[in-house]
Amino acid sequence: GLGARLFERTTRTLQPTQAAHEAIVLAERILRDAEALGAGTLELSELRRGRVSLAITPTLAELLLPAAVVHFRERFPGVHIDISDCAPDQFVARVVGEQVDFGIGVPEQAGADVDTDTLVRDHLALVCPAGHALAGRNRLRWADLDGHPLITVRPGYGVRPLIDASAARAGVRLRVVHEVTFLSTALWMTRAGMAVAIMPAAYARVAPAGELVVRPLSAPRVSRDICVVTRRGRVLSNAAQALVREIRAALRAA
């Protein structure tokens, strides 16, 4: 029971008590709140409002996000997109720590804490100016890099351990003359003729057409897929799923 009498009965009438009037006011408030909650949930499910956040490195964001974000905002103007741009060594931590809904990138040491879903199939490649001696080779091996000045990321960071391991497998000693933190830096340095660069091939797409040549490295050929990365077992919200779909659609269109 409610612990209070709600009605006063006489021989001919049934009158609500003050407690009943207060209970009606409370019930009406609960019903309004429930209706508002239902309407809010519907708005979220239909993407009329909401929020989605993702972690991504600046170079990869420039490559993958502009067209997708434009289309997403046109379709769902009420949904706020929060971009957490970060260095490669911060990427997995932001996903696992649930600072973001998901990440896009290559988890270097993902372990068992994340799930991955391939977004772009990629591989390590040499990026060089169109007039460089290596640009005209149809098949470029790691051994062909011997003696050439190279740009890549700093030791132990991002893709560098994989580059060093691949060169070691090929029996070649790389002549690295510039070490960077972001591959976007390696791209403009390569365009400026400072040296050639080793990086995942997809990252060079942001360079102006015709300025740089991308040659896959073979013997060994090294996969470097870009993935949608989520905390293990996490189910993405409708807004996050919609943004991933827009990114995939933009990649297909490109």
Buried (B, 14 or more C-beta within 10 A) or exposed (E): EEEEEBEEEEEEEEEEEEBBEEBEEEEEEEEEEEEEEEEEEEEBEEBBBBBBBBBBBBBBBBBBBEBBBEBBBEEBEBBEBEBBBBEBEBBBEBBBEEBBBBBBBBBBEBEEBBBBEEBBEBBBBBBBBEEBEBBEEEEBBBEBBBEBEBBBBEEEBBBBBBBBEBBEEBEBEBEBEBBBBBBBBBBEBBBEEBBBBBBBBBBBBBBEEEEBBBBBBBBBEBEBBBBBBBBEEBEBBBBBBBBBEBBBBBBEEE
